[in-house]
Amino acid sequence: MFTATPGGLTMRSHRVWRLVPLVALLATGGCFATRGDVRIVQNDVLTLRSEMLRQQQQHQESLTQTMRLLQVASDSLSRVGARTVSIQGDVRGEMRAIREQLLQVQTLLGQSQATIGRLRAELEARNNAAPAPALPPTGQPSGPPTASGSPRNPPAATPAPVDTAAMPPTGPGPNQLFTNGMDQLNRGSTSTARTLFQELITTYPTSDYVPDAQYWIAESLAKENNLAAADAAYAAVVSAHPTSAKAPTALYKRAQLLLRQNNATQAKQLFEQVIAKYPRSNEAALAEETLKTLR
């Protein structure tokens, strides 16, 4: 039952074996045992009991020390686990911040494109300004002279019919409309910006600016806290222009609007659609992070 050194075990065994004949002697003929023999037996019993108590104490101390070491190891593992979770949370937070900054950079790029569009629009306006037709010099004959020597006036040319259907729309072009809309939006004139974007979509339905114009219509509505109309405008971007650069952003913004309205169930579905339809987009990574917080 007890752990002991070989020497201690031999000594204790010797004491036990020495007690055997004495105990047998006392059992068979107690009248032959002397007081000295009894005293020896009592001393050996006391010694054995002391040895057993000492071994028990050593065993208890060893067990206590082992439990203390196990507790220290457990505490260390707990601290390591907590630190790992904290690091993972920090990394996720930093990655989320980076992706959100990328979205902001994309917005700034859109504004830069609007500035470039303004310059293009001005250039287009200058190029489209047709010069005035040159008048023939005065004092020169307009045709060969007649028999009398006077210049012959040529017959008036019949003007060609004008195809009004083939003429480009009058007024600002798509670049200028988009640029003006972005300027108004940045100034806080959301209603005016929306009017310009809608004019672009109506007048130039095949322009490359149409998806962006539709997206910024949704953004203007979101700034006004008109969440229902903003959701419909974002949805129009995804449905009408699913392969445009603004489609994943519009779908992600729809999910965020639903979260603002405490509709987590439908928001999860839209986040999952972002991941499924646009797996390599920044919005897909943001959607994954958001879904982890919603589970």
C-alpha positions in Angstrom: 0.0 0.0 0.0 2.9 2.4 0.6 5.9 3.4 -1.4 9.2 3.0 0.4 12.9 2.6 -0.4 14.3 -1.0 -0.5 16.0 -0.4 2.8 12.9 0.9 4.5 10.9 -2.1 3.1 13.5 -4.6 4.4 13.6 -3.0 7.9 9.8 -3.0 8.1 9.5 -6.6 6.8 12.1 -7.6 9.4 10.0 -6.1 12.1 6.9 -7.7 10.9 8.5 -11.1 10.8 9.9 -10.7 14.2 6.4 -10.0 15.5 5.1 -13.3 14.1 6.7 -15.8 16.6 5.9 -13.4 19.4 2.3 -13.1 18.4 2.1 -16.9 18.0 3.7 -17.4 21.3 1.2 -15.1 23.0 -1.7 -16.8 21.2 -0.7 -20.4 22.2 0.7 -19.8 25.5 0.4 -16.4 26.9 1.7 -17.6 30.3 5.2 -18.2 28.8 5.6 -14.6 27.5 7.6 -12.3 29.6 7.1 -8.6 30.2 10.1 -7.9 28.1 8.7 -9.8 25.2 5.4 -7.9 25.5 7.3 -4.6 25.6 9.3 -5.5 22.5 6.0 -6.3 20.7 4.5 -3.0 21.8 7.5 -1.1 20.7 7.6 -2.8 17.3 3.9 -2.1 16.9 4.4 1.6 17.7 7.4 1.8 15.4 5.4 0.1 12.6 2.5 2.5 13.2 4.8 5.5 13.1 6.3 4.2 9.9 2.9 3.8 8.4 1.8 7.3 9.4 5.0 8.8 8.0 4.5 6.9 4.7 0.9 8.1 4.6 2.0 11.7 5.2 4.7 11.4 2.5 2.1 10.0 0.1 -0.3 12.8 0.9 2.3 15.4 0.4 3.3 13.8 -2.9 -0.4 13.7 -4.0 -0.8 17.4 -2.9 2.2 18.4 -4.9 1.0 16.5 -7.9 -2.4 18.2 -7.7 -0.7 21.5 -7.4 1.4 20.9 -10.6 -1.7 19.7 -12.4 -3.5 22.9 -11.4 -0.6 25.0 -12.6 -0.5 23.2 -15.9 -4.3 23.6 -16.3 -4.1 27.3 -15.5 -1.3 27.7 -18.1 -3.3 25.9 -20.7 -6.3 28.1 -19.9 -4.2 31.3 -20.3 -2.8 30.0 -23.6 -6.2 29.2 -24.8 -7.6 32.6 -23.8 -4.6 34.3 -25.5 -5.2 32.3 -28.7 -8.8 33.3 -28.8 -7.8 36.9 -28.2 -5.3 36.8 -31.0 -7.8 35.2 -33.3 -10.3 37.9 -32.5 -7.7 40.6 -33.0 -6.8 39.2 -36.4 -10.4 38.9 -37.5 -11.1 42.4 -36.4 -8.1 43.7 -38.3 -9.0 41.8 -41.4 -12.6 43.1 -41.2 -11.3 46.7 -40.8 -9.0 46.2 -43.8 -11.9 44.9 -46.0 -14.1 47.8 -44.9 -11.3 50.2 -45.8 -11.1 48.5 -49.2 -14.8 49.3 -49.7 -14.1 52.9 -48.8 -11.2 52.9 -51.3 -13.6 51.6 -53.9 -16.0 54.5 -53.1 -13.1 57.0 -53.4 -12.2 55.4 -56.7 -15.7 55.9 -57.9 -15.5 59.6 -57.0 -12.2 59.8 -58.8 -13.8 58.3 -61.8 -16.5 60.9 -61.5 -13.9 63.6 -61.7 -12.3 62.0 -64.7 -15.8 61.8 -66.2 -16.3 65.5 -65.7 -13.1 66.2 -67.6 -14.2 63.9 -70.4 -17.6 65.5 -70.5 -16.0 68.9 -70.8 -13.8 67.6 -73.6 -16.7 66.0 -75.3 -18.6 69.3 -75.1 -15.7 71.2 -76.7 -15.4 68.6 -79.4 -19.1 68.6 -80.2 -19.2 72.4 -80.6 -19.3 72.5 -84.4 -17.5 75.4 -86.0 -19.6 77.9 -88.0 -19.6 77.2 -91.8 -17.2 79.4 -93.8 -18.8 82.0 -96.0 -17.6 82.5 -99.6 -15.3 85.5 -100.0 -17.1 88.6 -101.1 -16.4 90.1 -104.6 -15.7 86.7 -106.2 -18.0 85.1 -108.7 -19.9 82.2 -107.4 -19.9 80.5 -110.9 -18.7 80.8 -114.5 -19.6 84.0 -116.2 -22.5 84.1 -118.6 -22.4 85.2 -122.2 -22.9 88.8 -121.1 -19.9 88.5 -118.8 -21.8 88.6 -115.5 -21.2 85.8 -113.0 -23.7 83.0 -113.0 -25.3 82.2 -109.7 -25.5 78.5 -109.1 -28.9 77.0 -108.3 -29.6 76.7 -104.6 -28.8 73.2 -103.2 -31.7 71.3 -101.7 -31.0 70.5 -98.0 -30.7 66.9 -97.1 -33.4 65.5 -94.8 -32.4 65.3 -91.2 -32.8 61.9 -89.4 -33.8 63.0 -86.0 -33.9 59.4 -84.7 -30.2 59.0 -85.4 -29.3 62.3 -83.7 -27.7 62.0 -80.2 -29.7 63.3 -77.3 -29.3 66.9 -76.6 -28.0 68.1 -73.3 -25.3 66.7 -71.1 -23.8 63.3 -71.8 -23.6 60.3 -69.4 -20.2 61.3 -68.1 -21.4 64.7 -67.2 -24.7 63.5 -65.7 -22.9 61.0 -63.5 -20.2 63.6 -62.5 -22.9 66.2 -61.6 -24.8 63.6 -59.7 -21.8 62.6 -57.6 -21.0 66.3 -56.9 -24.5 66.8 -55.6 -24.4 63.7 -53.5 -21.1 64.7 -51.9 -22.6 68.1 -51.1 -25.5 66.4 -49.4 -28.1 67.2 -52.1 -29.4 63.6 -52.2 -32.6 64.5 -54.1 -30.8 66.4 -56.8 -28.2 63.7 -57.2 -30.9 61.1 -57.5 -32.6 63.2 -60.3 -29.4 63.4 -62.2 -28.7 59.6 -61.8 -32.2 58.8 -62.9 -31.9 61.1 -66.0 -28.7 59.2 -66.9 -30.4 55.8 -66.7 -33.4 57.0 -68.7 -31.5 58.9 -71.4 -28.5 56.6 -71.8 -29.8 53.1 -70.8 -26.9 51.3 -72.5 -24.2 53.5 -70.9 -21.5 51.9 -68.7 -22.5 54.4 -66.0 -25.9 52.9 -65.5 -25.0 50.3 -62.8 -23.1 52.9 -60.8 -25.9 55.4 -61.2 -28.4 52.9 -59.9 -26.2 52.0 -57.0 -25.7 55.6 -56.0 -29.5 56.1 -56.1 -29.7 53.4 -53.5 -26.9 55.1 -51.5 -28.7 58.4 -51.6 -31.9 56.8 -50.3 -30.0 55.0 -47.5 -28.5 58.4 -46.4 -32.1 59.7 -46.1 -32.9 56.6 -43.9 -35.5 55.5 -46.5 -34.6 51.9 -46.0 -37.4 50.3 -48.0 -36.7 52.4 -51.1 -32.9 51.9 -50.7 -33.4 48.1 -50.4 -35.4 48.1 -53.7 -32.8 50.3 -55.4 -30.0 47.9 -54.3 -32.0 45.0 -55.5 -32.3 46.6 -58.9 -28.6 46.8 -59.2 -28.2 43.0 -58.5 -31.1 42.0 -60.8 -30.5 44.3 -63.7 -26.7 44.3 -63.6 -25.5 41.0 -61.8 -22.1 41.1 -63.4 -21.3 44.7 -62.7 -18.7 45.7 -60.1 -21.4 47.2 -57.9 -23.5 44.0 -57.7 -21.7 42.4 -54.8 -21.6 45.6 -52.9 -25.3 46.2 -53.5 -26.2 42.7 -52.3 -24.0 43.2 -49.2 -25.6 46.5 -48.4 -29.1 45.0 -48.7 -28.1 42.5 -46.0 -26.8 45.3 -43.8 -30.0 47.2 -44.2 -31.9 44.1 -42.9 -29.6 43.9 -39.9 -30.4 47.5 -39.1 -34.1 46.5 -39.1 -33.3 43.6 -36.8 -34.2 41.0 -39.5 -31.3 38.7 -38.9 -32.9 35.7 -40.7 -33.2 37.3 -44.1 -29.9 39.1 -43.6 -28.1 35.8 -43.2 -29.7 34.5 -46.4 -28.4 37.6 -48.3 -24.9 37.2 -46.8 -24.9 33.6 -47.9 -25.9 34.8 -51.4 -23.0 37.2 -51.5 -20.6 34.3 -50.7 -22.2 32.0 -53.2 -22.5 34.4 -56.1 -19.4 36.5 -55.6 -17.0 34.2 -53.6 -13.8 36.2 -54.5 -15.1 39.6 -53.7 -14.2 41.6 -50.6 -17.9 41.6 -49.7 -17.9 37.8 -49.5 -15.1 37.9 -46.9 -17.0 40.5 -44.9 -20.2 38.4 -45.2 -18.4 35.4 -43.8 -17.1 37.4 -40.8 -20.6 38.8 -40.2 -22.2 35.4 -40.3 -19.8 34.1 -37.6 -21.0 36.8 -35.3 -24.6 36.0 -36.0 -24.4 32.2 -35.3 
